[in-house]
Amino acid sequence: MSDTKLDTTVEATVDTAVVEQTTAVVDAPVAEAVAPVVKKAPAKTPLKKGGYFYALGRRKSAGARVRVLSGKGGFTINDKTAAEYFSGSEYLLRELTIPFAVVDLDPAKFDITVKVVGGGVSGQADAIKLGIARAFVVMDENLRSTLKRADLLGRDPREKERKKFGLKKARKQRQFTKR
């Protein structure tokens, strides 16, 4: 008989504890229960003298290490000017300025230095373009959505397919002879 009394008292204390917790939650003001989490946007990091923003861009087998500095509009690729490096190709030089046009920044206010290796000139230009866009995101996180909508932050994953054994190239086969 004493066992049954003990069991009922334990159940009663558990029930009252649960009821107390639920009433405390219900009694809490709604504003406190659903408090919005406000994240402060990071402040724009001003370019200090000698400071730069760094990013890495890749395309096919080309890799570009890009530094964006405040300056007078210089564009240096592997210690040469961009026009000299790309032999004055208007198309490739225009490709490099696309990130500036998308975010409405003046290229004359920045100096850009790039070290690029591997690939051909078209792959290198795309790698540099991706590196500049990523450096802008490092500079100001608020530019990410604009650059992403313009498809400038995605790396193009297409690469050369490897040659397979028994084939002339990756997929090209020998000419079929009927007899």
Number of C-alpha atoms within 10 A of each C-alpha: 5 6 7 8 9 10 10 11 11 10 11 11 11 12 11 11 12 12 11 12 11 11 11 10 11 11 9 10 9 10 8 8 10 8 8 8 6 6 6 6 9 9 10 11 11 11 14 9 9 7 12 18 19 19 20 21 25 25 24 19 15 20 23 27 20 28 21 22 22 20 14 12 14 17 19 19 21 13 11 13 15 21 15 11 15 18 11 12 12 10 11 19 16 10 14 21 15 16 23 16 11 15 15 9 13 11 18 12 13 17 17 22 24 23 15 21 15 14 16 12 14 16 18 24 26 24 28 29 27 28 29 32 29 26 23 23 19 17 19 16 16 15 16 18 12 15 20 12 10 14 12 21 21 13 15 13 8 9 9 8 9 9 12 12 8 11 11 11 13 13 11 11 11 9 6 6 5 4 3
